[in-house]
Amino acid sequence: MPLALEVKQQILAKNQIHKTDTGSPEVQIALLSGRLVQLNEHFKAHKMDHASRKGLLTMVARRRRLLTYLRKNDPERYKSVLVKLGIRH
């Protein structure tokens, strides 16, 4: 279940480093976080949807790997992403 186009564009606008940035770790983490929030809402209504739960776990792992990469290579950007997205308060 992909994000709606308007939501995706808003996430991109908030997290882009430059106008055409769609692949930086910050943008990828923000998009994954948006999809994770959407899936969490889905699971409130559909508790037994195990196939989607597997996809959720895959996305969580991908976001964790991106955050680890960012923490190792640029700690300041890592901290700013955590604050901006409200991850690990």
Helices and strands as residue ranges (DSSP letters): H 5-15, H 25-45, H 50-73, H 75-85
